[in-house]
């Protein structure tokens, strides 16, 4: 379970189930009239069951005692009519709640998905995908079931129990008090059960989220698992986690079995005592047989409402836990889409409207990093002139990918600022910023959609077939014409039906399809063979001529696409110049580009080519 989830569990674990479930009210409010109608119908149907004992009393004390067959048949007819009415009312209740509560679940799910899209990348870095999936599927199903059944019947059964006890006391207050005797210990047991079951329920739902993560990672990483023969160890890991979930579910089952035993046993003991006392009263003539039959029938009619309390409390606690888990995500702060300053303000003094891309004193530390840790980037100053292509070079782990992620605001700078044509990117609506900036990541991500849909995701406004063809041509992605349905071929989840180079070329096509003003490419050609790479570079030069581009590069062939090169070292830009200038003047750059090994000797720096 993510650290965030554990921390939230500790802070929310003490909230009462009622306070937690009340957070669902904004979703229930639009359907409150229909839900209230369904609850009323259910209360009416349940209270009809309490009329049966009164009819039985009339039959026993009247037609049966007086040996009146006609009266007995009349009473039987009344009982049949009451049974049919009760069944119809419960069917009506189900019909009333089905559609609106399905709408509530759909609204909850849509809001969760929309919110996940707005949450910053740092949130998704911290959270396991399986935890998010379980909140959007299992937890919401629990909430729909709670609104449809336990919530309604907590009210219905509560009203039924109160009405039934009133009927019992009216019939015979002495016997009624005997049946009321278990109420105090029952309340104490239920209170204790509620706390323990809430903790077990939370633990189980978090473990199911972890189990979902394992399944998802195993499916997506099936090639690695099979390639390294790790299927047995993965199966063992899954089995161990499944056993952990099983153990927690057994804890819940033991708690539920305990409360059901108590809830069933105490009323049964009280009912047995009332039966003995009532029989004695009938035998000495102080109580009529019909009253005793009605009393016992009423008590039996209350068995299900009382015995169901355990189930209803358990389901309510699970719903409260699911609600907490849902709002743990919904309470996370999203990216602010609003303008933080005047987006139409004039460019800063000394700059002009075609200023290109600037990094000014940019520092960055990941949100979950310790405050005293070394920042990933420390005071980066870099200017990429309008229409210029700048290659970004540095050793592995120096922060190149992090720097490129700051431009479209996948992360926000810790210090300093980034400007596009003189405008601070934090003063631009994110939608506008991401229309101006197009990105191709080193690890290409494709979706379960067609080739065309994956590419055109980079520019929703691009609707002409020629734009798609041009982007595929730049990326040298002619292989799509050999696919079963051409550009309409579904590439499958993560595009795993394609090779790494094919996925990378489609990702590159996606980044250039909209002819972006600013282009950020994170080593976009790393998976290509030398011949394909050369063809892509030749076509890419035409696109770069019309864009301001920052290209992360590891190979000289990619560097040669750029007008100038920036060397990133220890979180800073330590050198800027042309490829040939840096080869001549900078030992670190020469080492990165040509495989030189630099050693410190007593007489100075000695360079050895390897």
N, C-alpha and C positions, 0 to 999 in steps of 0.2 A: 504493500500500500504506500502511496506517495507520502512524503513528509508532510505536505500540505494537508492531506486527508487525515493523517494521525492527529495533527495539531487541531484541526477543526473538530475532530471527534471529541477531543478532550474538552474543548470550550463549549460545545453544544450538547454534550452528553447529559448535562443536568437540566436542560430545558424540558418542561413538561410536554407530554404528548399533545395535550390540547393546544398549548401555545404554538407548538410547531405546526400542527395541522391547520390552524387558523390562517397560516400563510397561503393556503390554497384558495382562500375565499375569493380573491380577484378572478380566479378561473371559474369558480362555481357560481359566482354572482349572476352571470348572464343566463344561467339555466335554473336559477333558484326557484322560480315559480313552478316549473315542471317537477323539479326534485321534491319540493315541499308537497306538491300534489301527490306524488308517488308515496311519500312518507305518510301522508294522511290516509291514503287508501290502504297502506299496509297496517296502520294502527287500527283502522276500522275493521279490516279482515281479522286481525288478531283478537280484537275485543269481541268479535262475533263468537269466537271460540268460548268465551266466558258465558255466553248465553246458553250453551248446551247444558251445563249443570243445572241451570234454573228450569229449563224445560224438563230435564230428567226428574227434578224434585217434584214438579207438577204432575208428571206421569206416575211416579211412585206413590205420592200422597193422594193423588186423585184417581184416575182410571184404574190403576193396578189395585189399589186398596178397595175401591168400590166395584171391582170386577166389571169394568166398562170397556169392552173390546173397541168400540167406536172411538173412545177417547184415546186408547193406546195407538190406534192407527192415525189419528189426528196428530198426536205427539210425534210419531215416527215421520209423518209428512213434514212437520215443522223442522225436525232435525235434518232431514234430507235437503230441504230448501236452504237451511243455514249452511250446510256443507257445500252445496253448489255455489251459493253466494260468496262464501269464503274463498273457494278455488278461483272464481272469476275475478275477485278483487286482487288476489295475489298475481294472477296473470296480467291484469291491468297495470299493477305496480311495475312489473318487469318491463312491459311495453313503454311505460312512461319514462323510465330512466335509461333505457338502452341507448337511444340516439344521442341525447344531450351529453351523457357521460363519455361516449365515444368521442364526441366533439371536444370535451374537456381534455381528454388524453391527447388528442391531435394537437390542440393548442399548446399544451405543455411541451410536447415533443418538438413542435415547430419553433417555439421560443428558445428551447435549449439549443437546437441546431443553429438558429440565427445568432445566439449569443456566443456559441463556440467559434463561429466565423469571425466575430468581432474581438475575441480575446487575443491578447498579444502573443507573439511566438514564445516568449519566456514562460507563459502559462503552460503551453503545450510541451515545452521542454521538461517541465517538472512532473506532469501528469502522465501516467500510463494510459495508453489508448483503451485498454480493456476496462479500466475504471470508468472512463467516459461512456464507452459502449453500454456497460451494464446500467448506468444511470439513464440512458436514453431508451433502453428496452425493458429490462426486468423491473427496474424501480418504478417506471411509469405504468407498467401493467399492474403492479401491486397497488398503486394509487387508484387506478380505475376500478379495480376490484373492491377496494375499501369504500369508495364513494358509492358503488352500486349495492354493496351488501352490508358490511359491518357498520358503516355510519348510519344507514337507515335503521338497521335492526338494534343498534344500541338505543336509539330513540324508541322504536316500536316495542322492544322487549322491556325497556324501562317503564313505559306507560302501561304495558300489559301487566307487569308485576305489581305496580301500584294499584291498578284497577282491580286485579285479582285479589290482592290482600285486603282491599276495602270490602270486596264482596264476602271474603271469608270472615272478616270481623263482624260484618252485618249479620251474617248467618249465625255465627256463634263466636262471641268475642273471646271466650276462654280458649277454645281450640285454635282460634286465630293467633292468639299470643304464643301458643305452643309452636306453631309453624314459624313465627317471627323470631323465635329464640336464636336460631343460627346466624342471624343477620350480622351481628357484631363480629364474631370470629371470621365470617366470610369476607367482610370488608377488610379486616387485617390481613388475611391471606392474599387477597387480590392486590393490596397495596404492595406487599412484599414481592409478589410475582411480577408486578409491572416493572419494577426496577431491574430485576435480574434478567427478565426476558428482553428488555430494551437493549441491554449490553450484548447479550448473545445474538440478537437479531442484527445489530450493527456489525458485529464481528463477522457473522455469516455473509452479509451482503458485501462487505469489503473483500472477503475471501473469494466470493463468486466473481468480483471484478478482477482479482488477480488471476483467477482461473481463466477468465475470458482473455486476458492479456497473453497468457501462455498459449492458448489455442490460436489466437490471431498471429502471434509471432511464429508459431510452428508452421502455420499455413503459408505465410509470406516467405518464410525462410526454408521452405521444404527442400530446395536445391542444396543449400548448405548442409542441412541435416542429413540428407541422403549422400551427398558428396563426401562427407567426413564419417559416414557410418555412425551417426549419433542418435539414430532413432530409438535405440534401447535406453540410452541415458535420458533422452527427452521424455520417453514414455514413463520412466521411473520418476522423473521430476513431476510430471503431470499426475501420476498416481499418488505421489506423496501429498501434493496439494489437494487432490480430490479427497484423500483420506482426512486431511485437515478440515475441509468443508464438511465432510461426513461427521466428524467428531463434534463440530460446532452444532450441526443440525440435531445430533443426538442429545446435546445439552439442552437445546430448545425443546426437543420432544420430552425429555425428563421433566423439565419445568412445567410444560403443558400437561403432562400426565399427572403431575402432583396436584396442580390446581384443579384439574377436572375431577380427580379423586375426592378432594375436599368438597368441591361444589356439589358433587353428586351425593356423597356420603352424609353430610350434615343435614340437608333437607330430607333425605330418605329416613334418617333416624327420627327427625321431627315428625315426619308424616306417619311413621310407625307408631310413635307415641300418641299422636292425635287419633289414629285409628283405634288403638286400645281404649283410650279415654272415651271416644265417641261411641264405641260399641257398648261400654258399660252404661253410658247415659241412655242409649236406646233401650237397653234391657231393663233399666229401672223407670223408663217412661218419661224422663226429663228431656228427651230429644227424639224427634220423629225420624223414622227410617229414611224418608225422602230428604230431610235436611242433611243427614249423614251422607247419603249418596251424592247430593249436590256439593257438599263440602269436600268430599274426597275427589269428586270429578273436577272441581275447580282447582284443587291442589295438584292433581295430575296434569291439568291443562297448563299449569305454571312450570311443570318440570322442564320443558324445552327452553322457555325463556331464561330460566335460572341456570340450567346446565350449559347453555350457549354462551354465558358470560365469559367463560375461559377462552373459547375460540375467538369471540369478538374482541376481547382485550388483547389476545396474541396478534390478531390481524391488525388491530389498531396500532400496536407498537411497531409492527413491521412497516405499516404505512407511515408512521411518524419518522422512522429511520430512513425510509425511502425519500420522504420529504426533506429531511435534513441533508441527505446526500445530493438531492436535486439542487437545493438552494446553495450548497457549498460551491457549485459551479456558477449558478446564476448570480451569486453575490460577489464573484470575482470581478475586478474592475476591467471593463473593456477598453479597447483603444478609443480615444476621444475623436470622433469624426469631425468635430466642429473646428472652426478656425480659432486658433489661439491668439492670433494677432490679426491685424488688417491684411488680409491676403492680397488686396489690391494696392497696398502701400507702394510708394515709389521705391526703386532700388536704393541701396545704401550709397552714400556719397562716395565718389571715386570709382563706382562701378557703373556698368551700363546694362541695357536690357539683354545683350548677348554675351554675358560674362562667362557662360559655361558652368562647370561644376567646381565648387570650392569646399575644401575641408579647412576649417579655421580653428586651430587649437583643440582638435577633437580628441577626447579621452573617453574610454568606455570600459566598464567593468560589468560582468554579467550579474543580473539581479540577485542570484542565489550565492554569489561569491562573498567570502568574508570581507569585511570592511578594510581590514589591514592587509589584504592580499594585493599582489602586484596587478595593476590593471592590464587588461588584454591590449588596449591601445592607450598610449600616453602622448598627448599633445601632437597629433598628426596635423601637419600643415601641407596642403597640396592644392594646386590649381590646374584643372584640366580645361584648357581654353575651348571656346565654342567651336564645334566641328573637329576637334582634335581627338585622336585615339591615344589613350595612355595605357601602357602595360604596367601591371602591378606584379612585382617579383619579390620573393622572399622565401626563406626556409620554411619547412613544414611546421605548422603550429605558431607562426609568427603573427597571425591575425588578419590574413588577407581576406578570407571569407567573411569574417566578422565585419571588416571595413566595408565590404560591398553590401552587406545586409543592412547597414545603417542608412544607405541612400534611399531605399523605398520605405524606410522606417519599420522594418521588421523588428528592429530594436531601436530605442532612442538613445542618443548620445548621453553620456554622463556629464561631460563638460564640453564647452565649445559649441560650434554650430556648423551646419552644412547648408550651402546655398545653391540654388539652381537659377542661373541667370539673375543673380543678385537677390533672390527671394529665399528667406530662411524656410527650410522645409517644414519646420514646426508651425509656421504661419500659413501653411497651405492645407486645405481639406485633403484628407488622405485619398479620397477618390480622385481628385485632380492630380495629386502627386503620382499616383500609380498609373494614371493615364500617360503622364509624361515620361515615366521611367519604366523600362522593360528589363526583365531579368531572366538570365539562363543560369541555372544552378549546375554545379559539378555533378551532383547526383540527380539525374532527371527523374521526375515523377510524372507518370501518366495515369489516366483515370479509365475506369471501365466504360469507355465510350469509343466512338469511331475515331479514326485518324483525323478526319476533318474537324470534329468537335474538339479534340485535344489541341490541335494547332490553333484553331480560331479562338480558343480561350484567351489567347494573348491579345486579342483585339476584337471585342464583341461587335464593334461597328463594321468590321471587315466582312462584307457579305458577298463581294464579287468573287466568282471562281478564279479569276485571274490573280487576285491577291493571294489566295491559298496556293496556287501553282507557283507563283513567284517565290513565296516563302519556302516551299519545298525544294525549289530549284536552288536557292541560296544554300540551303542545308544539304544539298546533294542527296535528297531523300527520294530519289526516283524509284527506290525499291517498293514504295507503296503501290505503284502501278502493277506490281506482280503479286500483290496480295489478292485473296479470293474476290473481294468486292471493292478493290481499289481504295480510295480515300474513305469509303463508307464501311470499311472493315473494322469490326470491334477488336480492340487490341487486348482486351482482358484486364483483370485486376493488376495494377502496377505495370501494365504493359509487358508482363513477363513472357508473353508469346513472342516478343521481339528480342533481338540481341542487344547487348549494352550499347554498341555503336549506333544501332538503329534508334533506340530510345533517345540517345543523346542528340541525334540529328533532328528528331521530331521536337525535342525540347528547344533546340536552337531555332527551328522554323517558327515555333510559337513565340519566341522572343522578338523576331524580326518582322512578323506578319503585319504589324500595325505601323511600320516605319516610324519607330519611336524617336522622340527628341533626344532622350538620354538612354543609353544602352549599357547595362551592367552584365558582363559575361564572366562567370567563374569557371575558368579552365574548361571551356565548352567543347574542346576537341580531344580530350584526354583518352577517349575510348576508340578513336579512329585510327585506322592504319595510315601509313605515310602517304599512300596515293590518294585515298579519300580525303585526308587532311589537306593535302595540297589543293585539291579541287574545291573544297569548302572554303579555304582561305582566299582563293582567287575570287569566288563569288561574294564572299563576305566583305571584301574590300569595297565593293560598290555600296553596300549598306552602310559601312562605317564612314564613308565619305559624307553622308548626309546626317550623321548623328554625332553627339558628344559621347564618347565611349570610354569605359574603364574595364580593362580586360585582365583578369588574373591569368598569369602565364607561368608555365614551368619549363617550356621547351623553346629553344631559339626560334623555331619556325613560327610559333605563335607570337613571340615578341616582335618579330619582323612585321607583323600587321600594324604595329603602333608607330605613331610619330615620335613619341618619347617614352621613356621607361622610368618608373619610380621604384626604388628599392626600399622595402619595409623590413626593418630590423629592430628587435627589442621594442616593438610597439611604436616605433617612430619612422618617419620617412628620412632616411639617412643620405640618399643621393637621388638626383633627378638628372636625366640627360638622354641622349640618343643611345641606342644599343651599342654602337661602336665606341662612343665616348666612355661609357661605363666599362666596357671591356678593357679599354686602355687604362683607365684611371682607378678602378675600384676592384680590389682583390676579392672581396666577398661576392660581388656580382659575377666576376670571372669564374669563381669557384662554382656558383650556382648554374651558370650557363654551360661551362665546359668540363665540369668534373674535376677541377683542380683541387688539390689538397694543400692547405696552407699550414706551415709549421713555424713556431717561434724558435729561433736559434740564438746562440749567444751573440752573433754578429748582426742579427736583424731578422727580417722575415724571408723565409726561403720558400719558393713555390715549386711544387712538384706536380707534373701532370700524370694523372693516373688513367 
